[in-house]
Amino acid sequence: MDGTLLDSEKIWTISLADTARWLGGELSTRAREDMVGSNMARTLVIMFDDLGLPPDPDRHTATAEFLTARTGELFREGLVWRPGAQEALRTVREAGWPMALVTNTERALTEMALDGIGREHFTATVCGDEVPRGKPDPDPYLRAAELLGVDAADCLAVEDSPTGALAAGRAGAAVLVVPCDVPVPHAPGRFHRESLVGLTPAEVRLAYTRARADRAA
């Protein structure tokens, strides 16, 4: 969702910076980059380490609540699509392929975004607070494949971040990488595309076939 369909990582940059200031510090560029595609628990660990704060479960909980509320405020102000994302959703839907939305964002915020994205596109949605471990672990993609009734190896995941691409690959899925705010390194099982603009069913098949062949090589 964030960075693949929606240009919402910029919103997270604002809310994360506001949260760091709420904690009494300033978030470093390196820490922010490490958070791209991450889940809430990992994000908080990175933030507290970056700010030199000791781990504190109660303070983590309060910080998560502040971050979620602030991000929700910004989401309600409006979300911007990534180039070609709307058309890509329609292309895949018209091709008859079932889709799952797999995001590390928690359900409450995802529901806000789905109102604008269009729930009708997805057979299933999996959020970061609905699996034992979020990305970069494979749990979200394994759960999505289960809900779709297929093996993860038969899926093509579309990802914009190193964290997300790693999660999809660990689940056994082929990965179409469309980078957004941070570079995603080339690796076996990944097919790179500059953007989703002009994506066709033939290119979806090509990305899957090339990524699967690359993984097997």
C-alpha positions as a printed NumPy array, in Angstrom:
array([[  0.   ,   0.   ,   0.   ],
       [  2.423,   2.671,   1.23 ],
       [  4.864,   3.506,  -1.53 ],
       [  3.45 ,   1.003,  -4.023],
       [ -0.136,   2.132,  -4.53 ],
       [ -0.082,   5.358,  -2.54 ],
       [  2.599,   8.018,  -2.227],
       [  2.052,   7.859,   1.531],
       [  5.638,   7.349,   2.669],
       [  5.922,  11.144,   2.575],
       [  3.031,  11.289,   5.047],
       [  4.794,   8.787,   7.285],
       [  7.938,  10.937,   7.089],
       [  5.961,  13.831,   8.59 ],
       [  4.237,  11.783,  11.285],
       [  7.457,   9.985,  12.24 ],
       [  9.315,  13.295,  12.53 ],
       [  6.476,  14.702,  14.651],
       [  6.589,  11.608,  16.859],
       [ 10.353,  11.895,  17.322],
       [  9.934,  15.527,  18.381],
       [  7.148,  14.458,  20.755],
       [  9.718,  12.134,  22.306],
       [ 12.172,  15.021,  22.569],
       [ 14.504,  14.335,  19.649],
       [ 15.071,  14.503,  15.899],
       [ 14.892,  11.455,  13.669],
       [ 17.959,  10.865,  11.513],
       [ 17.735,  10.329,   7.759],
       [ 19.285,   6.889,   8.115],
       [ 16.706,   5.823,  10.699],
       [ 13.853,   7.061,   8.519],
       [ 15.163,   5.095,   5.544],
       [ 15.419,   1.968,   7.694],
       [ 11.748,   2.377,   8.63 ],
       [ 10.445,   2.304,   5.04 ],
       [  8.175,  -0.71 ,   4.709],
       [  8.643,  -1.678,   8.349],
       [  5.99 ,  -2.644,  10.888],
       [  5.11 ,  -0.689,  14.028],
       [  7.147,  -2.773,  16.47 ],
       [ 10.33 ,  -2.563,  14.398],
       [  9.742,   1.131,  13.673],
       [  9.574,   1.905,  17.384],
       [ 12.77 ,  -0.039,  18.084],
       [ 14.574,   1.905,  15.341],
       [ 13.208,   5.217,  16.612],
       [ 14.109,   4.643,  20.253],
       [ 17.612,   3.456,  19.288],
       [ 18.079,   6.454,  16.998],
       [ 16.993,   8.88 ,  19.716],
       [ 19.123,   7.165,  22.36 ],
       [ 16.101,   6.196,  24.444],
       [ 16.024,   3.006,  26.538],
       [ 13.42 ,   0.347,  25.66 ],
       [ 10.239,   0.919,  27.656],
       [  7.092,  -1.122,  26.862],
       [  4.725,   1.491,  28.296],
       [  6.423,   4.3  ,  26.425],
       [  6.425,   2.201,  23.238],
       [  2.666,   1.769,  23.578],
       [  2.09 ,   5.488,  24.103],
       [  4.374,   6.322,  21.171],
       [  2.529,   3.9  ,  18.885],
       [ -0.762,   5.551,  19.838],
       [  0.636,   9.016,  19.119],
       [  2.121,   7.926,  15.774],
       [ -1.099,   6.204,  14.684],
       [ -3.244,   9.201,  15.63 ],
       [ -0.94 ,  11.674,  13.877],
       [ -0.743,   9.534,  10.732],
       [ -4.519,   9.187,  10.735],
       [ -4.887,  12.977,  10.801],
       [ -2.637,  13.258,   7.751],
       [ -4.377,  10.384,   5.925],
       [ -7.697,  12.193,   6.328],
       [ -6.231,  15.251,   4.628],
       [ -5.848,  13.213,   1.434],
       [ -3.696,  10.521,  -0.134],
       [ -1.855,  10.699,  -3.455],
       [ -1.605,   7.786,  -5.885],
       [  1.723,   6.484,  -7.136],
       [  2.147,   6.846, -10.927],
       [  0.164,   4.208, -12.805],
       [ -1.168,   2.525,  -9.658],
       [ -4.874,   3.081, -10.298],
       [ -4.585,   1.834, -13.856],
       [ -2.528,  -1.171, -12.737],
       [ -5.214,  -2.19 , -10.237],
       [ -7.876,  -2.038, -12.932],
       [ -5.655,  -3.95 , -15.38 ],
       [ -5.07 ,  -6.821, -12.977],
       [ -8.704,  -6.925, -11.905],
       [ -9.939,  -6.999, -15.514],
       [ -7.493,  -9.832, -16.249],
       [ -9.354, -11.893, -13.644],
       [ -6.452, -12.365, -11.252],
       [ -7.369, -12.223,  -7.556],
       [ -5.434,  -9.645,  -5.554],
       [ -4.553,  -9.263,  -1.902],
       [ -3.424,  -6.042,  -0.259],
       [ -0.462,  -6.876,   1.992],
       [  0.716,  -4.046,   4.214],
       [  2.649,  -3.496,   7.425],
       [  0.29 ,  -0.626,   8.21 ],
       [ -2.174,  -1.433,  10.978],
       [ -5.806,  -2.204,  10.21 ],
       [ -7.259,   1.085,  11.487],
       [ -5.139,   3.2  ,   9.128],
       [ -5.496,   0.729,   6.268],
       [ -9.283,   1.013,   6.5  ],
       [ -8.995,   4.789,   6.045],
       [ -6.875,   4.305,   2.929],
       [ -9.113,   1.578,   1.474],
       [-11.981,   4.028,   1.201],
       [ -9.938,   5.883,  -1.405],
       [ -8.121,   2.962,  -3.023],
       [-11.265,   0.894,  -3.615],
       [-12.033,  -2.234,  -1.626],
       [-13.543,  -3.867,  -4.697],
       [-10.08 ,  -4.526,  -6.114],
       [ -9.063,  -6.957,  -3.377],
       [-10.126, -10.487,  -2.538],
       [ -8.275, -10.202,   0.772],
       [ -6.356,  -7.672,   2.857],
       [ -3.646,  -8.425,   5.412],
       [ -2.371,  -5.801,   7.853],
       [  0.704,  -5.604,  10.045],
       [ -1.195,  -6.088,  13.29 ],
       [ -2.931,  -9.253,  12.039],
       [  0.085, -11.559,  11.748],
       [  2.63 , -12.799,  14.311],
       [  5.499, -11.   ,  12.566],
       [  5.336,  -8.241,   9.964],
       [  7.618,  -7.579,   7.032],
       [ 10.529,  -8.338,   6.539],
       [  9.305, -11.699,   7.878],
       [  7.189, -13.715,   5.422],
       [  4.072, -13.988,   7.615],
       [  1.968, -11.297,   5.855],
       [  2.512, -12.821,   2.421],
       [  1.978, -16.368,   3.62 ],
       [ -1.317, -15.287,   5.185],
       [ -2.358, -13.47 ,   2.009],
       [ -1.671, -16.557,  -0.115],
       [ -3.66 , -18.644,   2.338],
       [ -6.64 , -16.269,   2.086],
       [ -6.41 , -16.368,  -1.715],
       [ -6.323, -20.164,  -1.613],
       [ -3.031, -20.477,  -3.476],
       [  0.606, -21.242,  -2.779],
       [  2.809, -18.178,  -2.266],
       [  5.118, -19.539,  -4.973],
       [  2.283, -19.017,  -7.461],
       [  1.995, -15.32 ,  -6.546],
       [  3.611, -12.17 ,  -7.871],
       [  4.146,  -9.598,  -5.125],
       [  4.524,  -5.933,  -6.064],
       [  6.843,  -4.113,  -3.663],
       [  8.577,  -0.751,  -3.401],
       [ 10.932,  -1.27 ,  -0.437],
       [ 13.811,  -3.582,   0.558],
       [ 11.79 ,  -4.673,   3.612],
       [  8.75 ,  -5.626,   1.568],
       [ 10.724,  -7.323,  -1.19 ],
       [ 12.559,  -9.39 ,   1.411],
       [  9.283, -10.463,   3.035],
       [  7.741, -11.52 ,  -0.267],
       [ 10.849, -13.415,  -1.307],
       [ 11.053, -15.214,   2.022],
       [  7.449, -16.324,   1.524],
       [  8.468, -17.844,  -1.809],
       [  6.689, -15.33 ,  -4.05 ],
       [  8.106, -13.822,  -7.205],
       [  8.596, -10.08 ,  -6.739],
       [  7.959,  -7.167,  -9.078],
       [ 10.006,  -4.304,  -7.628],
       [  8.839,  -0.744,  -8.29 ],
       [ 11.039,   1.452,  -6.063],
       [  9.634,   4.549,  -4.404],
       [ 11.608,   6.444,  -1.755],
       [ 14.597,   4.124,  -1.27 ],
       [ 16.573,   1.919,  -3.689],
       [ 15.798,  -1.806,  -3.719],
       [ 18.796,  -4.005,  -4.527],
       [ 18.646,  -6.61 ,  -7.26 ],
       [ 18.402, -10.176,  -5.959],
       [ 17.267, -13.588,  -7.195],
       [ 13.514, -13.761,  -7.637],
       [ 13.067, -10.042,  -8.331],
       [ 12.051,  -8.288, -11.536],
       [ 12.524,  -4.506, -11.564],
       [ 10.315,  -1.933, -13.258],
       [ 10.676,   1.839, -13.042],
       [  6.982,   2.45 , -12.338],
       [  3.511,   0.925, -12.741],
       [  2.711,   3.247, -15.649],
       [  1.54 ,   1.288, -18.675],
       [  1.612,  -2.109, -16.951],
       [ -0.097,  -4.748, -19.121],
       [ -1.209,  -8.321, -18.374],
       [  1.603,  -9.555, -20.628],
       [  4.142,  -7.646, -18.533],
       [  2.681,  -9.077, -15.329],
       [  3.194, -12.572, -16.743],
       [  6.696, -11.636, -17.896],
       [  7.64 , -10.303, -14.465],
       [  6.434, -13.499, -12.811],
       [  8.156, -15.788, -15.324],
       [ 11.466, -13.897, -15.235],
       [ 11.503, -13.661, -11.433],
       [ 10.724, -17.371, -11.025],
       [ 13.435, -18.314, -13.544],
       [ 15.921, -16.011, -11.813],
       [ 15.188, -17.619,  -8.438],
       [ 15.691, -21.098,  -9.861],
       [ 18.969, -20.222, -11.612]])
